[in-house]
Amino acid sequence: MKKQRKLLAQALGMMLSISAFAAPILAETPDPSSGTETPVTESGSASAKHGKKQEIEEPAGALGKDKAKEIALKDAGITAEEAGKVKARVSQAEDGTVIYKVSYTKDGIKTSWQINALSGEILAKNSAEATETTGGKKKGKGEKQEITEPENALGKDKAKEIALSDADLTADSAEKIKARVSQKEDGTVVYKVSFVKDGMKYSWRIDAVSGEILEKTSSEVSDLTTSATKSGKKAKKTTAETTGESV
């Protein structure tokens, strides 16, 4: 009898211990009938928003895009008619300053400004060779962009004369005289003139308007490719002759 009472007491103690352990867990579990739901983090919508560009609002008292265009054109010293299509959009500098980005393209050169939206101060200005598009797509790396000669350009023939005069040569004494229109990084249109003389290749960069020689280089013409080709043909011929003799 005592043994049974002892076993009953042990069983009752174990039940009380289990109840005490399970009570906090049951209290934290939401009741379906109460309509309370566990909040879900909307990480998907946040990542979707992250891919969109943030729209920058013009601050109160901003100059406006038209005024920003006027400032840029005045700095360039040209009129809106001369510039053609002028673009302006609201942007933001790294330090948070709201700015206008103004740009236009003229004679194959795209010039851009960053202008403070409130004060009108020009914060940055740069120019770069415009990328020509074909059928709405940018030209690939293998395609060369055609540079237009200025209206008062000297012409390729005159550029050749300047180069030959600088080398103290005549057109008859030089070989493979070439001239093409090019453009420097600062936007200056130049003629690249080159010719070969006594195994040396001479090249000039001449200002297309003033005729000033901006750069002059010379390098030895390599005949390694020609020699290697001839040697290869000669070797094949010798092998063929030897084969014919052995047969």
TADARA-V85099 format. One record per backbone hydrogen bond with DSSP energy under -1.0 kcal/mol. NH is the residue of the N-H (numbers start at 1). CO is the residue of the C=O. If there is no record, write none. Layout:
# TADARA-V85099
{{NH/CO} {NH/CO}}
This chain:
# TADARA-V85099
{{5/1} {6/2} {7/3} {8/4} {9/5} {10/6} {11/7} {12/8} {13/9} {14/10} {15/11} {16/12} {17/13} {18/14} {19/15} {20/16} {21/17} {22/18} {23/19} {26/22} {27/23} {28/24} {29/25} {34/31} {43/41} {46/42} {47/43} {48/44} {49/45} {50/46} {52/49} {62/59} {63/117} {68/64} {69/65} {70/66} {71/67} {72/68} {73/69} {74/70} {75/71} {76/72} {77/73} {78/73} {83/79} {84/80} {87/103} {89/101} {91/99} {93/97} {96/93} {99/91} {100/115} {101/89} {102/113} {103/87} {104/111} {106/109} {109/106} {110/128} {111/104} {112/126} {113/102} {114/124} {115/100} {116/121} {117/98} {120/116} {123/114} {124/114} {126/112} {128/110} {130/108} {134/137} {137/134} {139/132} {143/140} {153/150} {154/208} {159/155} {160/156} {161/157} {162/158} {163/159} {164/160} {165/161} {166/162} {167/163} {169/164} {175/196} {178/194} {180/192} {182/190} {184/188} {187/184} {190/182} {191/206} {192/180} {193/204} {194/178} {195/202} {196/175} {197/200} {200/197} {201/219} {202/195} {203/217} {204/193} {205/215} {206/191} {207/212} {208/189} {211/207} {214/205} {215/205} {217/203} {219/201} {221/199} {227/223} {228/224} {229/225} {230/226} {231/227} {232/228} {233/229} {234/230} {235/231} {236/232} {237/233} {238/234} {239/235} {240/236} {241/237} {242/238} {243/239} {244/240} {245/241} {246/242} {247/243}}
